[in-house]
Amino acid sequence: MTTTPARAALANPSNAHLGLPTSGTSTPTVKNLPGYTTPIFTRKDEQRKEVEASVSSKGFMPPELVKLEVGWFYDSLGIDDTYFANESVTIITDHILALFGAKIMAFTQHDANKLVIDLEQISPDGDRATFIHTSAPGVTSKDGPGATCEARIDGQYFDESTPETAYRLETYRSGGSISATANQQLRCYFVQKCQFPPPTAKKTIQGEDGIERTDIRTVSDKSFLEKATDNTLEIYQQVMWNVEERYGPVEGTRERRVVIGYRMGGTKHFFSALSDLYHFYGLYSARKYVEQFANGVTIISLYLNPLPSSNAPPIEHSIHQVIKEASLLYCLPDNPFFRGTTPGGAAAVSNIHGSHAVQEATYAYAGWIFAQHFCNRLGPSYGALREVLDESNAAHAEVLNNIKVRFREETFTRESIGEVIAAYPELIRMLYVNFAMNHYPAQDEASQLMPTLSYQRLQTEQPLSDEELREKLRRTVPNKQELQVLESFLVFNKHVLKTNFYQPTKVALSFRLAPNFLPEVEYPKQPFGMFFVIGSEFRGFHIRFRDVARGGIRIVRSRNKENYSINQRSMRTTPSLLRKP
């Protein structure tokens, strides 16, 4: 891992830290050198005159305003020259007219903040795309196409990318506001298909340790090599080598620039999730790049700035938070408890800002999955009925199994459990503190880390014992079913033996559980070992009935949702079928 250059004054060894450990090496502050050469479009003035003529010919704008509006678009908005070099006169004309029309619409509504721009252009062959949207710095959009723009770019270009079909992204924030009376800026995204050298061109470099590693110049896109500075190539080369040696995200930074590399197909929606992460810590991006390479590596580069007039901590602290919590987002990029929606899709009860930090949200997600499996839904009535019926009788066994399935499906649904978690953010935070007190990194490992937001909250709250926390839940939650959901988090905390929750190199979350919490009525044979694993697209258990390390997790994806439902029902009915004579 390439560690964050941090000033010595920022690291306070007297603090215990609840963060993701880095390599442990001390790195001095490094000058923030340019990452990409600034593109200069030599035909810009000539193109401007062509655009003025084109706008005039359309007849939608008063002639006396044409020169003013075109000049504003070219000079005052601060749009990068990449846009003007990539787009035709026709497209630029359409965008200027759309901006002018949006200004008129905002004027009729007597609210400058109603000025909304949503411009999108995808080439017929799909090799190029341009997205331009209004965007307030440091704020995640909630409405309109701009709210889903990055998620759609993730889904269309990066989630399923391969070395044969890879894309690069440049995104810029305009330097000026979209009008003299509005504070919104434009966020421009430029996507283009990568043009890699032939596979035969790939070369390696021998490192000081004698190991042959990929030469980044022989697997890079043509446009990237034209724009990347030597400083960027050096950083990306190191990140690429780290990615080739292990799985999971590799983070690196040069002061206000954060670089993250990972393997193609390793996660989904990661690019858009990172935006939510740095927004949470009071940062906004001036520029962002996504580069993909012919050897299957993806590298994201973020240029982050503190949000003006915000109460966020110093930017060095905030960037450190982003670095440490990126691996949790890599595992769960669509975590609803961080992105501010309940699992059912509705808005969360609590606002995302000021609510769950990434570590707390990840813990909430793990507890949500655990509760779906292990909330005791049968109760004493089922036990009494089981005593009356004869399970050796096939008809009786089938009745019992049908009752069990119905109890599990109707008493607690994933949506209802998610709503309980969203309704009690303070209790979830206290439950997380209870979990963290047993599993955060030891003092000697964490002494070089900055405290995370989760740890700062831990410092301000007096940790409660299991009994005190259980009593707190019972006093606070009047509903019996809601209490049962939250108490399942305590069961989870008490029975986690080991976890990789705080390790930065993970590709999924893993918890080793002590299986003695399983009710004998449902699980008559207690496992020897029980491993609970959660990834971005899967969750499951690895069960051992003796001390033999054999096999592991195998993922078989259902062909469609219907097959998934059939397989899910089969998994529920298999245990009862195995007990039949």
ZISUL-V127154 format. One record per pair of residues at least 6 apart in sequence whose C-alpha atoms are under 6 Angstrom apart, sorted by sequence separation. I is the first residue (numbers start at 0). J is the second residue. D is the distance in whole Angstrom. If there is no record, write none. Layout:
BEGIN
i/j/d
I/J/D
I/J/D
END
This chain:
BEGIN
i/j/d
105/111/6
121/127/6
140/146/5
176/182/6
205/211/4
251/257/6
252/258/6
291/297/4
335/341/6
340/346/5
341/347/5
389/395/6
390/396/5
476/482/6
532/538/6
557/563/5
121/128/4
176/183/6
177/184/6
204/211/5
251/258/5
290/297/6
335/342/6
340/347/4
532/539/5
105/113/5
120/128/6
176/184/5
203/211/6
204/212/5
250/258/6
290/298/5
339/347/5
105/114/5
120/129/5
203/212/5
250/259/4
289/298/6
305/314/6
531/540/5
119/129/6
203/213/4
204/214/6
249/259/5
289/299/5
499/509/6
530/540/5
119/130/4
173/184/6
203/214/5
249/260/5
288/299/6
498/509/6
530/541/5
102/114/6
118/130/6
173/185/5
202/214/6
248/260/6
288/300/5
339/351/5
498/510/5
529/541/6
101/114/6
118/131/5
132/145/6
172/185/6
248/261/5
287/300/6
497/510/6
529/542/5
117/131/6
172/186/5
287/301/5
497/511/5
528/542/6
117/132/5
171/186/6
496/511/5
528/543/5
116/132/5
171/187/5
201/217/5
286/302/5
495/511/6
496/512/6
527/543/5
116/133/5
170/187/5
285/302/6
495/512/5
512/529/5
526/543/6
527/544/5
115/133/6
170/188/4
284/302/5
494/512/5
511/529/6
526/544/5
527/545/5
169/188/6
242/261/6
284/303/4
494/513/5
511/530/4
169/189/5
283/303/6
510/530/6
168/189/6
215/236/6
283/304/5
510/531/5
4/26/5
168/190/5
282/304/5
509/531/6
4/27/5
5/28/6
167/190/6
282/305/5
337/360/5
509/532/4
4/28/5
167/191/6
195/219/6
282/306/5
336/360/5
508/532/6
166/191/6
195/220/5
281/306/6
432/457/6
508/533/5
166/192/4
194/220/5
507/533/6
166/193/5
193/220/5
194/221/6
507/534/5
165/193/6
281/311/5
376/406/6
376/407/6
263/295/5
262/295/6
263/296/6
262/296/5
261/296/6
262/297/6
261/297/5
260/297/6
280/317/6
50/88/6
54/92/6
260/298/4
259/298/6
40/80/6
259/299/5
258/299/6
38/80/6
258/300/4
257/300/6
40/84/6
257/301/5
256/301/6
256/302/5
255/302/6
135/183/5
255/303/5
134/183/6
134/184/5
133/184/6
134/185/6
133/185/5
134/186/6
132/185/6
132/186/5
131/186/6
131/187/4
130/187/6
130/188/5
434/492/5
129/188/6
129/189/5
272/332/6
128/189/6
128/190/5
127/190/5
269/332/6
127/191/4
268/332/6
126/191/6
126/192/5
112/181/6
111/181/5
343/414/5
219/292/5
348/421/6
218/292/6
347/421/6
348/422/6
218/293/5
342/417/6
78/173/5
77/173/5
76/173/6
77/174/4
76/174/6
77/175/6
76/175/4
75/175/6
158/267/5
172/285/5
171/285/6
153/268/5
171/286/5
170/286/6
170/287/5
370/487/6
169/287/6
169/288/5
168/288/5
150/271/5
168/289/5
149/271/5
167/289/5
366/488/6
167/290/5
167/291/6
162/293/5
162/295/5
137/278/5
137/282/6
137/283/4
136/283/6
330/506/6
326/503/6
330/507/5
36/226/5
35/226/5
35/227/4
35/228/5
34/228/6
34/231/5
330/534/5
331/535/5
330/535/5
31/253/6
0/249/6
2/251/6
3/252/5
1/251/5
247/504/5
247/505/6
247/506/5
19/323/5
17/439/6
15/442/6
16/445/5
17/450/6
18/451/6
12/446/5
16/450/5
17/454/5
19/501/5
19/502/6
19/503/6
END
